[in-house]
Amino acid sequence: MSQNSHHPVSPTQVDAHAAGDVIDRHWHDDHQLIYVSTGVLAIRTEKGAWVASRDRAIWVPARIWHEHRVYGQTSLHVIGFRANAAPLPDTSPTVLTVTGLLRELIIACTEPNLTAPEARRIRAVLNDRLRHAHVQPLTLPAASDPRLAHACKVVVDDLSQPRAVTWLAHHVGTGERTLARLFRAEFGMTYPQWRTGTRVFHAMIELAEGATVTQTAHRCGWATTSAFIDTFARTMGQTPGAYRSATTSPSPARSSTSDLADA
């Protein structure tokens, strides 16, 4: 971890970010809950990549390096939790469903100028709701085997092209059975399952940046817009059009002038 910036305390705050903002690799001694009330935030760690949007939050345990990139105009809410007071597992980042009550608690908790008694009361309810939050599975795990990492990069570099596992194995210089085994061993899923998750992951970013549903379907490799809508809705629980509207709608949150690098 010595090569990464270290911020011992994770502040509880809300910041406004412009599209394309990057927060460089860093880590904290505290746990963090990261949520965006508008826009999309892609978070990468040594364990994989996650996407936070209006209906999801990301839990980042203490002492795990992470880096962020913002897509679309984004209101970023960060809540710090002491290392010995974790309401969620402290071993790996986790994606949580954010329902109406949890969303309002997160926004309230990051309001500036809260009194100490107010903050304690909000946090007490927030901790209770976090313990009952539904964990979402959408994650892009990081490959450790160089053959698998190469295969993943080939696919992600041009999602518009459908890549069969046979073609992909030949392209990276390994056997089809070997590559299929690597996907199952490292990611716990088949290649088609991983590719679908990857396309949905990047579709979230495309939609947040203002691409239309049809443009996103093409860029992320669906043969038809209707096929994209069906897959996205089954994975995310809402249509891509509804998701696009939610991620680009005005935020009720207020921004602060806190240092973005501390996020």
C-alpha positions as CSV (number, residue, x, y, z in Angstrom):
1,M,0.0,0.0,0.0
2,S,3.0,2.3,0.3
3,Q,2.6,3.5,-3.3
4,N,-0.9,4.8,-2.6
5,S,-2.0,8.0,-1.0
6,H,-3.0,7.5,2.6
7,H,-5.9,9.5,4.2
8,P,-6.2,8.2,7.8
9,V,-9.7,9.6,8.5
10,S,-12.6,9.2,6.1
11,P,-14.6,12.5,6.3
12,T,-18.4,12.5,6.2
13,Q,-19.3,15.0,3.5
14,V,-21.0,15.7,0.1
15,D,-19.2,17.1,-2.9
16,A,-20.2,18.2,-6.4
17,H,-18.1,16.6,-9.1
18,A,-17.9,17.5,-12.9
19,A,-18.1,14.7,-15.5
20,G,-14.7,13.1,-16.0
21,D,-13.3,14.0,-12.5
22,V,-10.8,11.4,-11.2
23,I,-9.9,10.7,-7.6
24,D,-6.5,9.1,-7.6
25,R,-5.7,5.8,-5.8
26,H,-5.8,6.2,-2.0
27,W,-6.8,4.4,1.2
28,H,-8.2,5.1,4.6
29,D,-7.9,3.7,8.1
30,D,-11.7,4.1,8.3
31,H,-14.5,2.3,6.4
32,Q,-16.5,4.2,3.9
33,L,-20.0,4.2,2.5
34,I,-19.9,5.9,-1.0
35,Y,-23.1,7.0,-2.7
36,V,-24.0,9.3,-5.6
37,S,-27.5,11.0,-5.6
38,T,-26.9,12.0,-9.2
39,G,-24.5,10.7,-11.9
40,V,-22.4,7.6,-11.8
41,L,-19.2,6.7,-10.0
42,A,-16.9,3.9,-11.1
43,I,-14.8,2.6,-8.2
44,R,-11.8,0.3,-8.8
45,T,-9.8,-1.7,-6.2
46,E,-7.4,-4.6,-6.3
47,K,-10.4,-6.9,-5.9
48,G,-12.3,-5.6,-8.9
49,A,-14.5,-2.7,-10.1
50,W,-17.9,-1.5,-9.0
51,V,-20.4,1.1,-10.1
52,A,-22.3,3.4,-7.7
53,S,-25.5,5.1,-8.9
54,R,-28.6,6.6,-7.5
55,D,-30.1,3.2,-6.5
56,R,-26.8,1.6,-5.3
57,A,-24.1,2.5,-2.8
58,I,-20.6,0.9,-2.3
59,W,-19.1,-0.1,1.0
60,V,-15.3,0.1,1.0
61,P,-13.7,-1.4,4.0
62,A,-10.7,0.2,5.8
63,R,-7.2,-0.1,4.3
64,I,-8.3,-1.2,0.9
65,W,-7.0,1.1,-1.9
66,H,-9.5,2.5,-4.2
67,E,-9.8,5.0,-7.1
68,H,-12.8,6.8,-8.6
69,R,-13.9,8.2,-11.9
70,V,-17.1,10.3,-12.3
71,Y,-19.5,10.0,-15.2
72,G,-22.0,12.8,-15.6
73,Q,-22.5,15.7,-13.2
74,T,-22.3,13.9,-9.8
75,S,-23.2,14.6,-6.2
76,L,-20.9,12.3,-4.2
77,H,-21.8,11.4,-0.6
78,V,-19.2,9.8,1.6
79,I,-19.8,8.5,5.1
80,G,-16.9,7.4,7.3
81,F,-17.1,4.6,9.9
82,R,-14.5,3.9,12.5
83,A,-12.6,0.6,11.8
84,N,-14.0,-0.9,15.0
85,A,-17.6,0.1,14.2
86,A,-18.5,-1.5,10.9
87,P,-22.2,-2.2,10.2
88,L,-21.2,-4.3,7.2
89,P,-18.5,-6.9,6.4
90,D,-15.0,-5.5,6.6
91,T,-13.2,-7.9,4.2
92,S,-14.3,-6.8,0.7
93,P,-16.1,-4.0,-1.1
94,T,-19.9,-4.6,-1.3
95,V,-22.6,-3.1,-3.5
96,L,-25.9,-2.3,-1.7
97,T,-29.4,-1.5,-2.9
98,V,-30.4,2.0,-1.9
99,T,-34.1,2.3,-1.2
100,G,-36.0,5.5,-0.4
101,L,-35.4,5.5,3.4
102,L,-31.7,4.6,3.1
103,R,-31.2,7.3,0.4
104,E,-32.7,9.9,2.6
105,L,-30.6,8.8,5.6
106,I,-27.4,9.0,3.6
107,I,-28.2,12.4,2.3
108,A,-29.2,13.6,5.7
109,C,-26.0,12.2,7.3
110,T,-23.8,14.2,4.9
111,E,-25.6,17.5,5.3
112,P,-23.2,20.2,6.5
113,N,-23.6,21.8,9.9
114,L,-25.3,18.9,11.6
115,T,-25.1,19.1,15.4
116,A,-23.5,16.2,17.2
117,P,-26.8,15.0,18.7
118,E,-28.5,15.1,15.2
119,A,-25.6,13.2,13.6
120,R,-25.7,10.5,16.3
121,R,-29.5,10.0,15.9
122,I,-29.3,9.8,12.1
123,R,-26.3,7.4,12.2
124,A,-28.1,5.1,14.7
125,V,-30.9,4.6,12.2
126,L,-28.5,4.4,9.2
127,N,-26.5,1.7,10.9
128,D,-29.7,-0.3,11.5
129,R,-30.8,0.0,7.8
130,L,-27.4,-0.9,6.5
131,R,-27.4,-4.2,8.4
132,H,-30.6,-5.1,6.5
133,A,-29.6,-3.7,3.1
134,H,-29.8,-6.1,0.1
135,V,-26.4,-6.9,-1.4
136,Q,-26.2,-6.5,-5.2
137,P,-24.1,-8.9,-7.2
138,L,-23.0,-6.6,-10.1
139,T,-19.2,-6.5,-9.8
140,L,-16.4,-6.7,-12.3
141,P,-13.8,-8.9,-10.5
142,A,-10.1,-8.4,-11.2
143,A,-8.3,-11.3,-12.9
144,S,-5.1,-12.6,-11.4
145,D,-4.1,-15.1,-14.2
146,P,-2.5,-13.1,-17.0
147,R,-4.3,-15.1,-19.7
148,L,-7.6,-14.3,-18.2
149,A,-6.7,-10.7,-17.6
150,H,-5.7,-10.4,-21.3
151,A,-8.9,-12.0,-22.5
152,C,-11.0,-9.6,-20.3
153,K,-9.1,-6.6,-21.7
154,V,-9.7,-7.7,-25.3
155,V,-13.4,-7.9,-24.7
156,V,-13.7,-4.6,-22.7
157,D,-11.6,-2.7,-25.2
158,D,-14.4,-3.2,-27.9
159,L,-17.7,-4.3,-26.4
160,S,-19.5,-3.6,-29.6
161,Q,-17.9,-6.8,-31.1
162,P,-19.4,-10.1,-30.0
163,R,-16.5,-12.3,-29.0
164,A,-17.1,-16.1,-28.9
165,V,-15.0,-17.9,-26.3
166,T,-13.4,-20.0,-29.1
167,W,-12.2,-16.8,-30.9
168,L,-11.1,-15.2,-27.6
169,A,-9.1,-18.3,-26.5
170,H,-7.3,-18.4,-29.8
171,H,-6.6,-14.6,-29.7
172,V,-4.9,-14.8,-26.3
173,G,-3.1,-18.0,-27.1
174,T,-4.7,-20.5,-24.8
175,G,-7.2,-23.4,-25.1
176,E,-11.0,-22.9,-25.1
177,R,-11.4,-25.3,-22.2
178,T,-8.6,-23.6,-20.2
179,L,-10.1,-20.2,-20.7
180,A,-13.6,-21.4,-19.7
181,R,-12.0,-23.0,-16.6
182,L,-10.3,-19.8,-15.6
183,F,-13.5,-17.8,-15.8
184,R,-15.2,-20.3,-13.5
185,A,-12.2,-20.7,-11.1
186,E,-11.5,-16.9,-10.7
187,F,-14.9,-15.3,-11.2
188,G,-17.3,-18.1,-10.2
189,M,-19.2,-17.6,-13.5
190,T,-19.1,-18.6,-17.2
191,Y,-17.7,-16.4,-19.9
192,P,-21.2,-15.4,-21.2
193,Q,-22.3,-14.5,-17.6
194,W,-19.2,-12.4,-17.2
195,R,-19.6,-10.7,-20.6
196,T,-23.2,-9.9,-19.8
197,G,-22.3,-8.3,-16.5
198,T,-19.5,-6.4,-18.1
199,R,-21.8,-5.0,-20.8
200,V,-24.4,-3.9,-18.2
201,F,-21.6,-2.3,-16.1
202,H,-20.4,-0.2,-19.1
203,A,-24.0,0.5,-20.2
204,M,-24.6,2.2,-16.8
205,I,-21.7,4.5,-17.6
206,E,-22.8,5.2,-21.1
207,L,-26.3,6.1,-20.0
208,A,-25.0,8.4,-17.2
209,E,-22.9,10.2,-19.8
210,G,-26.0,11.0,-21.9
211,A,-26.0,8.2,-24.5
212,T,-29.4,7.2,-25.7
213,V,-30.7,3.7,-25.1
214,T,-30.1,2.8,-28.7
215,Q,-26.6,4.2,-28.8
216,T,-25.8,2.3,-25.6
217,A,-27.1,-1.0,-26.9
218,H,-24.9,-0.7,-30.0
219,R,-21.8,0.4,-28.1
220,C,-22.1,-2.4,-25.6
221,G,-22.7,-5.2,-28.1
222,W,-26.4,-6.0,-28.1
223,A,-27.8,-7.0,-31.5
224,T,-31.0,-5.1,-30.9
225,T,-32.2,-2.4,-28.6
226,S,-35.0,-4.6,-27.3
227,A,-32.5,-7.3,-26.3
228,F,-30.5,-4.7,-24.4
229,I,-33.6,-3.4,-22.7
230,D,-34.6,-6.9,-21.6
231,T,-31.2,-7.8,-20.3
232,F,-30.7,-4.5,-18.5
233,A,-34.1,-4.6,-16.9
234,R,-33.6,-8.2,-15.6
235,T,-30.1,-7.3,-14.2
236,M,-30.9,-3.9,-12.8
237,G,-34.6,-4.1,-11.9
238,Q,-35.4,-1.1,-14.1
239,T,-35.3,-0.2,-17.8
240,P,-32.3,1.6,-19.2
241,G,-34.5,4.6,-20.0
242,A,-35.6,4.8,-16.3
243,Y,-32.0,4.4,-15.2
244,R,-30.8,7.1,-17.5
245,S,-33.5,9.5,-16.2
246,A,-32.6,8.8,-12.6
247,T,-28.9,9.3,-13.0
248,T,-29.2,12.6,-14.8
249,S,-32.0,14.2,-12.7
250,P,-31.3,17.1,-10.4
251,S,-30.0,16.2,-7.0
252,P,-31.6,17.3,-3.7
253,A,-28.2,17.3,-2.1
254,R,-26.1,20.4,-1.4
255,S,-22.5,20.6,-2.3
256,S,-19.6,21.6,-0.1
257,T,-16.2,23.0,-0.7
258,S,-14.4,20.1,1.0
259,D,-11.2,18.8,-0.6
260,L,-12.1,16.3,-3.4
261,A,-8.9,14.4,-2.8
262,D,-10.2,13.3,0.6
263,A,-13.2,11.5,-0.8
